[in-house]
Amino acid sequence: MATANPVPDVTPTPVEADTCLLVLLTAMPMEQLESVLTNLTTSFAAESLLIAAAEALPKDSYPHLQFVSAPATRPSWTLTAADFVNAHQLAQKNNARAVLMLGPGADSLGLSALRDLAHAVQGNGSDLAIPCYDLPPQAGLLNSALLYPLSRALFASRVRFPLAIDLGLSMRMAERLSGVAQRLTGINQDDAPLWPIHEAVAAGYAIQEIDAGSRVMPQPSAPDLNTILPVVAGSLFADIEAKAAFWQRARQLPTARIAAAAERAALPDASADIAPMLQAFQLAYTNLQGIWSLVLPPNALLGLKRLYTTDAEAFRMPESLWARIVYDFVLAYRLRTINRGHLLGALIPLYLAWTASHINIMAAGMSSEQHVEAVAAAFEAEKPYIVSRWRWPDRFNP
């Protein structure tokens, strides 16, 4: 006699200890949250996920997912100290095996990027998985001019986006970053960015870079360079100062990955784009000589004088000059040569000059990535300069 088929058990499977992936969704609009949840359920088995967000999630639409509430944080265009504290505390409390942190706009991440970020820290032996985004040539220039070259030269890392908005973390990586973040939140710097690459390199942890393709990048609530650059550069310079004993030792740069971000078309014409940047630089050249002369040695000031008298079409900042300027500002930040706020403000027109040069170089036919790699190589070549000035700031004569 035929037997009836058993009724399938549709009860959600409890998250097993040490097997789940905690997905921390930082503050983002509800439509983005719903799209991210759809992508997660497409990419992972529901029983392996634990979703954490401060917002009231549409749980009824995802009955097989398990949710926990995360402490409320303010929307941010980058991951903050508070996010890292929350991620580790929730992961520890819920016996998670790994953490996937997703920032605003994560609904634009491809499914393969989500899977690869998680897999790298779940079963592939990595402690930090960090995406390599495919951005247009004019996007992420602060990263290209400062963050990537400094991180590569001082910490021997080829990771293209050291301040990525999405991360995969092993539990020991989450614990380390939480420890750093707690020191910041303890002094009311909840919104401060962290530098996971530097922490991983200093701890000897394994890092894996993931090709993430195109992504919509979140924009600051006040997208003003006068606000953004001092916050980001100040945080980076402070981290460099804190880890000086580490980065002054020689390290081998890893071999370049075969895969890389796709290169998009160069800009056909830069003349209209760079005029305001050059005007800002030229105005600063006449007004900030007193500050720049306290920070920069005579040969750098001479290089800036030559740029000041250069026509817009021929405007090119040598990579070695830019590298030394940045290193001089890092050193002045450490020595408190002038008020740090004034110091970082004085860097802004120099960054604009670099950006104008970068746009001109692209318009002349060099790809954005080729120029950024040349800049990073110059920072590597000039590393002995900052090491010498760091150790003997008073008697080293540039």
C-alpha positions in Angstrom: 0.0 0.0 0.0 1.4 3.4 -0.9 2.3 5.7 1.9 1.6 9.4 2.0 4.5 11.7 1.5 5.6 13.3 4.7 4.7 17.0 5.1 7.9 19.0 4.7 9.1 20.8 7.7 9.0 24.6 7.0 10.1 25.7 10.5 13.0 28.1 10.2 16.3 26.3 11.1 17.9 27.8 14.2 21.3 29.4 13.7 23.9 26.9 14.9 26.7 28.1 17.1 29.9 29.0 15.2 28.3 28.5 11.8 26.3 31.6 11.0 27.2 34.7 9.2 26.2 38.0 10.9 25.3 40.6 8.3 25.4 44.1 9.7 23.4 46.5 7.6 24.5 50.0 8.4 22.0 52.9 8.2 20.4 53.1 4.8 17.0 53.9 3.2 14.3 51.2 3.5 14.2 50.5 -0.2 17.9 49.8 -0.2 17.5 47.5 2.9 14.7 45.5 1.2 16.8 45.1 -2.0 19.9 44.0 0.1 17.7 41.4 1.9 16.5 40.0 -1.4 20.1 39.8 -2.7 21.2 38.0 0.5 18.4 35.4 0.3 19.4 34.8 -3.3 23.1 34.4 -2.4 23.0 32.4 0.9 21.1 29.7 2.6 18.6 31.5 4.9 19.6 29.3 7.9 23.2 30.5 7.7 22.3 34.2 8.0 21.7 36.4 11.0 20.6 39.9 9.9 21.3 43.0 12.1 20.0 46.5 11.4 18.9 49.4 13.5 15.8 50.0 11.3 12.6 48.1 11.6 13.1 45.5 9.0 10.2 43.9 7.0 10.5 40.6 8.8 7.1 39.3 7.5 8.4 39.3 4.0 11.4 37.1 4.9 10.0 34.5 7.3 13.0 32.2 7.0 15.6 34.8 8.0 16.5 35.5 11.5 16.9 39.1 12.7 18.5 40.9 15.6 18.3 44.6 16.4 21.5 46.7 16.2 22.0 49.9 18.1 21.0 53.0 16.1 23.8 54.8 14.3 23.8 57.9 12.2 23.8 57.5 8.4 27.4 57.7 7.1 29.2 57.5 3.8 31.9 55.3 5.4 32.0 52.7 8.1 32.5 54.2 11.5 33.9 53.3 14.9 30.4 52.7 16.3 29.7 50.2 13.4 32.7 48.1 14.3 31.8 48.0 18.0 28.3 46.9 17.2 29.4 44.3 14.7 31.7 42.5 17.1 29.3 42.7 20.1 26.4 41.3 18.1 28.6 38.6 16.5 30.0 37.5 19.8 26.5 37.5 21.5 25.1 35.4 18.7 28.0 32.9 18.2 28.6 34.1 14.7 31.5 32.6 12.7 32.1 35.7 10.6 30.8 39.2 9.9 29.7 40.8 6.6 29.4 44.6 7.0 27.4 46.4 4.2 27.2 50.1 3.9 24.6 52.4 2.2 24.1 51.6 -1.5 25.0 47.9 -0.9 22.0 47.0 -3.0 24.1 47.8 -6.0 26.7 45.1 -5.1 26.6 42.1 -7.4 25.6 38.7 -5.9 29.0 37.3 -6.6 30.6 40.1 -4.6 28.4 39.3 -1.6 29.2 35.6 -1.8 33.0 36.2 -2.3 33.3 38.6 0.6 31.6 36.2 2.9 33.3 33.1 1.6 36.8 34.6 2.0 36.3 35.0 5.8 34.2 31.9 6.4 36.2 29.1 4.9 39.0 30.5 2.7 41.5 31.3 5.5 41.2 35.1 5.3 40.6 37.5 8.2 39.7 40.5 6.1 37.9 40.6 2.8 37.8 44.0 1.1 36.2 44.9 -2.2 37.9 46.4 -5.2 35.3 48.6 -6.8 35.0 49.6 -10.5 34.5 53.4 -10.4 34.5 56.0 -13.1 37.8 57.9 -13.7 36.7 61.0 -11.8 35.3 59.1 -8.8 37.2 58.3 -5.6 40.0 60.7 -6.3 40.8 61.4 -2.6 41.4 57.6 -2.4 43.6 57.7 -5.5 45.6 60.7 -4.4 46.1 60.0 -0.7 44.6 56.9 0.8 45.8 54.2 -1.6 49.3 55.6 -2.2 50.0 56.1 1.6 48.6 52.7 2.5 50.5 51.0 -0.2 53.8 52.7 0.5 53.8 52.5 4.3 51.9 49.3 4.9 52.9 47.3 1.9 49.3 46.7 0.7 48.0 46.8 -2.8 44.4 47.0 -1.6 42.9 49.6 -3.9 40.2 51.0 -1.5 41.6 51.1 2.0 38.4 52.8 3.3 35.9 50.5 1.6 32.3 50.7 2.7 31.7 46.9 2.6 33.9 44.4 4.5 34.1 40.7 5.4 35.6 40.0 8.8 36.7 36.9 10.6 35.9 36.9 14.3 39.4 37.8 15.4 39.5 40.6 12.9 36.2 41.9 14.2 37.5 41.7 17.7 40.7 43.7 16.8 38.8 46.4 15.0 36.3 46.6 17.9 39.1 47.2 20.3 40.4 50.1 18.2 36.9 51.5 17.8 36.1 51.3 21.5 39.0 53.7 22.2 37.5 56.2 19.8 33.9 55.8 21.0 35.3 56.2 24.5 36.3 59.8 23.6 33.0 60.5 21.8 34.4 59.9 18.3 31.7 57.4 17.3 31.7 58.7 13.7 35.5 58.3 13.2 36.6 56.1 10.3 38.9 53.1 11.0 41.7 51.6 8.8 41.2 47.9 8.7 44.0 47.2 6.2 46.5 48.7 8.6 45.2 46.7 11.5 45.3 43.5 9.5 48.8 44.1 8.2 50.1 45.0 11.7 48.5 41.9 13.2 49.8 39.6 10.4 46.3 38.7 9.4 45.4 37.4 6.0 43.8 39.9 3.6 41.9 39.0 0.4 40.8 41.6 -2.1 37.5 40.8 -4.0 36.6 42.1 -7.4 33.3 43.7 -6.7 32.5 45.4 -10.0 30.4 48.6 -10.2 28.9 50.0 -7.0 26.9 53.1 -6.2 29.0 54.9 -3.6 27.3 56.7 -0.8 27.8 60.5 -0.6 28.5 62.5 2.5 25.5 64.4 3.8 27.6 67.6 3.3 29.8 66.7 0.3 32.2 69.6 0.9 35.9 69.0 0.4 36.7 71.4 3.1 34.9 69.1 5.5 35.7 65.7 4.0 39.5 66.0 3.4 40.4 67.1 7.0 38.3 64.3 8.5 39.7 61.5 6.3 43.3 62.8 6.1 43.4 63.6 9.8 42.2 60.1 10.7 44.8 58.5 8.3 47.6 60.7 9.6 46.8 59.9 13.2 46.8 56.1 12.4 50.2 56.5 10.6 51.5 58.3 13.7 50.2 55.5 16.0 51.8 52.8 13.9 55.1 54.5 13.2 57.2 51.8 14.7 55.6 49.3 12.4 55.7 51.0 9.0 59.3 52.2 9.3 60.5 48.6 9.0 61.0 47.4 5.4 58.4 45.1 3.9 57.9 43.4 0.6 55.0 44.6 -1.4 52.8 41.7 -2.5 52.7 40.7 -6.1 50.0 42.6 -8.1 46.8 40.7 -8.7 46.0 39.6 -12.2 42.4 40.8 -11.9 41.8 44.5 -11.6 39.1 47.1 -11.8 37.9 47.6 -15.4 39.2 50.8 -16.9 36.7 53.2 -18.3 37.1 55.8 -21.0 39.4 58.7 -20.4 38.0 62.2 -20.3 38.0 63.8 -23.7 38.5 67.4 -22.5 39.6 68.7 -19.1 39.9 72.4 -19.7 36.5 73.3 -18.2 36.8 70.9 -15.3 40.2 72.1 -13.9 39.7 75.9 -14.0 38.1 76.2 -10.5 40.8 73.9 -9.1 43.6 75.9 -10.6 42.0 79.1 -9.3 41.8 77.7 -5.8 45.5 76.6 -6.0 46.7 80.0 -7.3 44.7 81.9 -4.7 46.2 79.7 -2.0 49.7 80.2 -3.4 49.4 83.9 -2.8 47.7 83.6 0.6 49.2 80.5 2.3 52.9 81.0 1.7 53.4 81.6 5.5 51.8 78.2 6.4 53.3 76.2 3.5 56.8 77.5 4.3 56.4 76.1 7.9 55.6 72.7 6.5 57.4 72.3 3.1 61.1 72.5 2.4 62.5 75.0 -0.1 62.6 72.5 -3.0 58.9 71.7 -2.6 58.1 75.4 -2.5 60.1 75.9 -5.7 58.2 73.1 -7.4 54.9 74.8 -6.4 56.2 78.1 -7.8 56.8 76.5 -11.1 53.3 75.1 -11.1 51.9 78.5 -10.2 53.3 80.0 -13.4 52.3 77.0 -15.6 49.4 77.4 -18.1 46.3 75.3 -17.6 46.9 73.1 -20.6 50.4 72.2 -19.5 49.7 71.8 -15.8 51.3 68.7 -14.5 52.3 68.0 -10.9 55.3 65.6 -10.8 54.4 62.4 -8.8 57.5 62.7 -6.7 56.7 66.3 -5.7 53.2 65.2 -4.6 54.5 62.3 -2.6 57.0 64.5 -0.7 54.3 67.2 -0.1 52.0 64.6 1.5 54.9 63.1 3.5 55.8 66.6 4.7 52.2 67.2 5.8 52.1 63.8 7.7 55.3 64.9 9.5 53.9 68.3 10.3 50.8 66.6 11.7 52.9 64.5 14.0 55.1 67.4 15.1 52.1 69.8 15.5 54.1 72.4 13.5 50.9 74.4 13.3 47.3 73.9 14.4 46.2 70.6 12.9 43.0 72.0 11.6 44.9 74.8 9.8 47.4 72.3 8.5 44.8 70.0 6.9 43.0 73.0 5.5 46.3 74.1 3.8 46.5 70.7 2.2 43.2 71.1 0.3 44.4 73.5 -2.5 47.4 71.3 -3.0 45.1 68.3 -3.4 43.0 70.3 -5.9 46.2 71.0 -7.8 47.0 67.3 -7.9 43.4 66.6 -9.1 43.8 69.2 -11.9 47.0 67.5 -13.0 45.4 64.1 -12.9 42.5 65.2 -15.1 45.0 66.8 -17.6 47.0 63.6 -17.7 43.9 61.5 -18.4 42.8 64.0 -21.2 46.3 63.5 -22.7 45.7 59.8 -23.1 47.0 58.0 -20.0 44.3 56.0 -18.2 43.3 56.9 -14.7 44.6 53.6 -13.3 48.0 53.9 -15.0 48.5 57.4 -13.4 47.3 56.3 -10.0 49.7 53.4 -10.1 52.5 55.8 -11.1 51.6 58.0 -8.1 51.6 55.0 -5.7 55.0 53.9 -7.1 56.3 57.4 -6.4 55.1 57.2 -2.8 57.0 53.9 -2.5 60.2 55.3 -3.9 60.0 58.3 -1.6 59.4 56.3 1.6 63.0 56.7 2.7 62.3 60.4 2.7 59.6 60.2 5.3 61.5 57.6 7.4 64.5 59.9 7.6 62.5 63.0 8.4 60.4 61.1 11.0 63.5 59.9 12.8 65.5 63.1 12.5 63.0 65.9 11.9 65.3 68.7 13.0 68.6 67.8 11.4 67.5 66.1 8.2 68.0 68.5 5.4 65.8 67.7 2.3 
